Amino acid sequence: MAKCFSFTATRDWCFRLSFSRAGLRSTTSDLGDGTVMHCWIPRAHKEDKPNLLLLHGIGANAMWQWADFISPLIARFNVYVPDLLFFGDSYTTRPERSESFQAQCVMRMMEAYGVSRMNVAGISYGGFVAYRIAEQFPAAVERLVLCCAGVCLEDKDMEDGMFQVRSVEEAMSILLPQTPEKVRELVRISFAKPINTMPTCFLNDFIDVMCTEHLQERRELIMALHKDRKLSDLPKITQPTLIIWGELDKIFPLELAHRLKRHIGESAELVILKDTGHAINAEKPKEMCKYLKSFLLDPLPQNEKSCNDNKID
């Protein structure tokens, strides 16, 4: 019998409605080379507001990861929320899979909207892309927020036992789950206090709606992140940067937060959220939003930033 109701599709529709009611509209930009980017943009751009670009992680499309943040942010910022390539309605026929290519496509999209100067915030994979935007387009980025983004990981970290998994293949089987048990495993390692009861029918529905499209391309995105990655190859950035991390992150352990802080140097501030895992946007959205707004609107004096390594919420 054909499935007549999808909880995941219904929730996705509700997110679309909430984004629209908040003052955003859904748009697509054809970049002209086989690349199409979808983005939620302000229905009315206000010149007296700073611009804020929000970049999502691997888990789902942009709406699912930023839904709790739109209402508190849209009053103070012109908010732009794109789907990265191979998520939502964004895709490319080009073969590139690096976060640098994602960054270039995002910036071409923002240029099409007439936005040349912005703050950028990225969660997890979105943080990798945000870092590359700051590196490649330094004049365009005012301030940067990196949330649980293992930008400073190296390919040897997996061999050294830093992660819960022992290979990239194992990581992809969890990050891109194709069975209910893999979804449960993803939740267990993403949350400090994971949900214990998740009906199989709901999980199968989530997989069908969110985890099957562009599966091979998403696998290639993850492989490109890890392949031959060395900290010595990572350029340093100079923009004021806020790093937000979950104390109990099992996907990108806390050591990577301290490594990132050391790599960027005095222009970076590190905030550690207590009793929080990788999914900080889901577990501590109010706290994360508080730090994000405070940093972007009222940043600390430059000489104080380097003293803030152990801030615990």
DABEL-V20055 format. One line per field, one symbol per residue. ss: DSSP state (a for helix, b for strand, c for the rest). phi: phi as a letter, one per 20 degrees, with the letter a starting at -180 (. if undefined). burial: b if it has 24 or more other C-alpha atoms within 12 Angstrom, else e. A space follows every 10 residues. Layout:
# DABEL-V20055
ss: ???
phi: ???
burial: ???
This chain:
# DABEL-V20055
ss: ccccccaaaa aaaaaaaaaa accbbbbbbb ccccbbbbbb bbcccccccb bbbbbccccc caaaaaaaaa aaaaccbbbb bbcccccccc bbccccccaa aaaaaaaaaa aacccccbbb bbbcaaaaaa aaaaaacaaa bbbbbbbccc cccccaaaac cccccccaaa aaaaacccca aaaaaaaaaa ccccccccca aaaaaaaaaa ccccaaaaaa aaaaaacccc aaaccccccb bbbbbbcccc cccaaaaaaa aaaacccbbb bbbcccccca aaacaaaaaa aaaaaaaccc caaaaccccc bbc
phi: .ffdbcffff fffffgffff ffodceccce encndcdebe cffcfdfedf ecdddeefga ffffedgfdf gfeffdceec ceefgmcldd abefefcfff fgffffffff ffemddbaec ccelgfffff fffffecffe dfcccddldf gefcfffffe nfdfddbfff fffefcfccg ffffffffee dfcffedcgg fffffffged ddflffffff fffffeflec ffeefeddfg cdddbegdfd ecgggfffff ffffnfedcd ddeflcefef feecffffff ffffffecff ggfeffedfd fdd
burial: eeeeeeebee ebeebbebbb ebbbbbbbbb beeebbbbbb bbeebeeeeb bbbbbbbbbb bbbbbbbbbb eebbebbbbb bbbbbbbbbb bbeeebbbbb bbbbbbbbbb eebebebbbb bbbbbbbbbb bbbbbbbbeb bbbbbbbbbb bbbbbebbee eebbbeebee bbbbbbbbbb bbbbbbbbbb bbeeeeeeee ebbbbbbbbb bebbbebbbb bbbbbbeeee eeeeebbbbb bbbbbbbbbb bbbbbbbbbb bebbbbbbbb bbbbebbbbb bbbbbebbbe bbbebbeebe eeeebbebbe eee
